[in-house]
Amino acid sequence: MKPETSVGSLTVFWFFFLFQNYELILSDGNYEVIQRIPGGEIPFTIRLMGIYLVADTDAGLTLMWDKKTSVFIKLSSNFKGQVCGLCGNFDGNGINDFTTRSQSVVGDVIEFGNSWKVSPTCPDTKGSKNPCTTNPYRASWAKKQCSIITSTVFASCHSQIEPNEYYDACVTDACACDTGGDCECFCTAVAAYAQKCNEAGICISWRTPSICPVFCDYYNPKEECEWHYKPCGAPCIKTCRNKSGNCSHELQGLEGKKNCA
């Protein structure tokens, strides 16, 4: 998975995933499926849920992409304690998530990341400077905007999902996105916390016309209500691609554009 590439004055976010004989490439709000070698059916299905594109596999892995900068990977309980790598080991213990390829638990994210290189010929990544130090002119804006996470807007969620690490990540992302997509980085960082709250059973309506708006109503026919934004939707909905309204892997209701009916 490669999260971003800087091109000129624009930061381009793209993700690459390999499923058996097929590649799934996510970029610029769109996706592309490429067959690497002949043979075999596509091992996943694509569906749209709210603002997310969801890829379901029969193996019990579900991938969610907000068509911008955030990707979530969900595993069935069968994988509990049976996986390893950059996403942790899924054993319910966050303390040992930084387990290296040699099974050592480290505290340094750079050492952890370098241990999982696909090829030893790849150069080690170097430690990066704090983006708020590198771009000090963005620091005050980032801290002010991201404070929504620790504010009363999310107060009902704070006891369930600790907000400070999400606030820190939001500030870092907002400071780092200085070459295009700055508000997008802030919005997806807050949306990530809202999604965790949603998964804990707490629905937060945090978007406003001035803070990361989603204009679903724009797509309605004149004087009709066909589409409406909901901060938390149903775990499975009927769509053009899913006419039955049945889903093999139900997800906690995702935010986005929903049918008014």
C-alpha positions in Angstrom: 0.0 0.0 0.0 1.4 3.3 -1.0 -0.4 6.3 0.6 0.8 9.4 -1.3 3.1 10.9 -3.9 4.1 14.5 -4.2 3.8 15.8 -7.8 4.8 19.4 -8.3 2.6 21.5 -6.1 -0.1 18.9 -5.6 -0.2 15.9 -3.2 -1.7 12.8 -4.9 -3.0 10.1 -2.7 -3.3 6.5 -4.1 -3.5 3.0 -2.7 -2.5 -0.3 -4.2 -3.7 -3.7 -3.0 -3.0 -7.2 -4.2 -5.7 -9.9 -4.0 -4.5 -13.2 -5.5 -4.2 -12.6 -9.2 -5.7 -9.2 -9.2 -4.6 -5.7 -8.3 -7.0 -3.1 -6.9 -5.8 0.5 -7.4 -7.6 3.3 -5.6 -6.9 6.9 -6.8 -8.6 10.2 -7.3 -12.0 9.0 -6.2 -11.9 6.1 -8.7 -10.8 2.5 -8.7 -9.2 0.1 -11.2 -9.0 -3.6 -11.2 -6.0 -5.2 -13.1 -5.6 -8.9 -13.7 -1.9 -9.7 -13.2 -1.9 -13.3 -14.7 -4.6 -15.2 -16.5 -7.0 -17.4 -14.7 -9.3 -17.1 -11.7 -12.3 -14.9 -10.9 -12.0 -11.6 -9.2 -11.9 -12.5 -5.5 -13.7 -9.4 -4.3 -16.9 -7.4 -4.9 -17.1 -3.6 -5.0 -20.1 -1.7 -3.5 -20.7 1.9 -2.5 -21.9 2.8 1.0 -22.4 6.5 1.7 -19.1 8.3 1.0 -17.2 5.0 1.0 -16.2 2.4 -1.6 -16.2 -1.0 0.0 -14.4 -4.1 -1.3 -15.6 -7.4 0.2 -13.7 -10.7 -0.1 -14.9 -14.2 0.6 -11.9 -14.7 2.8 -13.3 -12.4 5.5 -11.4 -9.2 4.7 -13.3 -6.0 4.0 -11.6 -2.8 2.7 -13.2 0.6 3.1 -12.0 3.7 1.2 -13.4 7.2 1.6 -12.3 8.0 -2.0 -9.8 10.5 -0.5 -7.0 9.8 2.0 -8.4 7.2 4.4 -8.5 3.4 4.1 -9.9 1.0 6.7 -9.3 -2.8 6.7 -11.7 -5.0 8.6 -11.1 -8.7 9.3 -13.5 -11.4 10.5 -12.9 -12.8 13.9 -11.4 -15.9 12.3 -8.2 -13.8 11.8 -7.9 -12.8 15.4 -4.2 -13.3 16.5 -3.5 -14.9 13.1 -2.0 -12.0 11.2 1.0 -9.8 11.4 2.5 -6.8 9.6 2.1 -3.0 9.4 -1.6 -3.2 10.5 -0.8 -5.1 13.7 -1.6 -8.6 14.8 -5.3 -8.3 15.6 -5.0 -9.8 19.1 -6.9 -7.1 20.9 -3.7 -5.8 22.5 -2.6 -2.5 21.0 0.6 -2.4 23.1 2.3 -5.1 20.9 1.1 -3.7 17.5 4.7 -2.6 16.7 5.9 -6.2 16.3 8.7 -6.4 13.8 9.3 -9.2 11.2 11.7 -10.8 13.7 8.9 -10.8 16.3 10.5 -8.1 18.5 8.2 -5.4 20.0 9.7 -1.9 19.4 8.6 1.6 20.2 10.0 3.4 17.1 7.7 3.6 14.2 10.5 3.9 11.7 12.3 0.8 12.9 8.9 -1.1 12.9 8.1 0.0 9.3 11.5 -0.8 7.9 11.3 -4.3 9.3 8.4 -5.1 7.0 10.0 -4.1 3.8 9.0 -6.4 1.0 12.5 -6.6 -0.4 15.8 -6.1 1.4 17.1 -4.1 -1.5 14.6 -1.3 -0.7 16.3 1.5 1.1 15.3 2.2 4.7 12.9 5.1 5.2 14.4 7.9 7.2 12.8 9.7 10.1 10.7 12.7 9.1 10.5 16.0 10.8 7.4 17.1 12.6 5.3 18.7 9.8 4.1 21.5 12.1 7.7 22.4 12.7 8.5 22.2 9.0 5.4 24.3 8.2 5.0 26.5 11.2 2.5 28.8 9.4 0.0 25.9 9.4 0.4 24.9 13.1 -2.1 27.3 14.6 -4.7 26.6 11.9 -4.3 22.9 12.3 -4.6 23.0 16.1 -7.7 25.2 15.9 -9.5 23.1 13.3 -8.6 19.7 14.9 -9.8 20.9 18.3 -13.3 19.9 17.2 -12.3 16.3 18.1 -11.7 17.2 21.8 -14.6 19.7 21.9 -18.2 19.2 23.1 -19.2 18.2 19.6 -17.7 14.7 20.3 -18.2 14.8 24.1 -20.5 11.8 24.2 -17.8 9.7 22.5 -14.8 10.7 24.6 -15.4 8.1 27.3 -15.6 5.4 24.7 -12.9 6.4 22.3 -9.9 8.3 23.6 -9.7 11.5 21.5 -6.2 12.8 22.1 -4.4 10.4 19.8 -6.9 11.2 17.0 -6.4 15.0 17.7 -2.6 14.6 17.5 -2.9 12.6 14.2 -5.3 15.3 12.8 -2.9 18.1 13.6 0.0 16.2 12.0 -2.0 15.5 8.9 -3.3 19.0 8.6 0.2 20.5 9.0 1.6 18.0 6.5 -0.9 18.7 3.7 0.6 22.0 2.5 0.8 21.3 -1.2 -2.9 20.8 -2.0 -5.8 19.0 -0.3 -5.2 20.7 3.0 -8.8 20.8 4.1 -9.3 17.3 2.8 -6.6 16.0 5.1 -8.2 17.7 8.1 -11.7 16.4 7.1 -10.7 12.8 6.7 -8.8 12.9 10.0 -11.9 14.1 11.9 -14.1 11.6 9.9 -11.8 8.8 11.1 -12.5 9.6 14.7 -16.3 10.0 13.9 -16.2 6.5 12.3 -14.6 5.0 15.4 -17.3 6.6 17.5 -19.9 5.2 15.2 -18.4 1.7 15.5 -18.7 2.1 19.3 -22.5 2.8 18.8 -22.2 6.6 19.2 -23.4 8.6 16.1 -21.9 12.1 15.9 -23.3 14.7 13.5 -20.3 16.9 13.2 -20.3 18.3 9.7 -21.7 21.7 9.1 -22.0 24.0 6.0 -18.6 25.5 7.0 -16.9 22.4 8.4 -16.3 19.6 5.9 -19.8 19.8 4.3 -21.3 17.0 2.3 -23.8 18.3 -0.2 -26.0 15.3 -0.8 -29.1 17.4 -1.3 -27.5 19.1 -4.3 -28.2 15.9 -6.3 -32.0 16.0 -5.6 -34.4 16.8 -8.5 -36.0 20.2 -8.0 -38.5 20.3 -5.1 -37.9 16.6 -4.4 -36.1 14.6 -1.8 -34.2 11.7 -3.3 -30.9 12.0 -1.5 -30.1 13.2 2.0 -26.9 13.2 4.1 -26.8 11.0 7.2 -23.9 10.9 9.6 -24.5 7.2 10.3 -26.4 5.0 7.9 -27.8 1.4 7.8 -25.2 -1.5 7.9 -26.4 -2.6 4.5 -28.4 -0.7 1.9 -30.0 -1.4 -1.5 -28.0 0.1 -4.3 -27.8 -0.1 -8.1 -25.0 -2.7 -7.6 -26.8 -4.4 -4.7 -30.4 -4.6 -5.8 -31.4 -7.2 -3.2 -30.2 -5.1 -0.3 -28.3 -8.0 1.2 -24.6 -7.8 2.1 -22.2 -10.6 2.7 -20.4 -8.5 5.3 -22.4 -6.0 7.2 -20.6 -2.9 8.4 -21.6 -0.4 11.1 -23.6 2.2 9.2 -21.3 4.5 7.3 -21.8 8.2 6.7 -22.8 9.7 3.4 -25.5 10.1 0.8 -28.6 8.0 1.6 -32.0 7.6 -0.2 -34.7 9.7 1.5 -37.2 6.9 1.3 
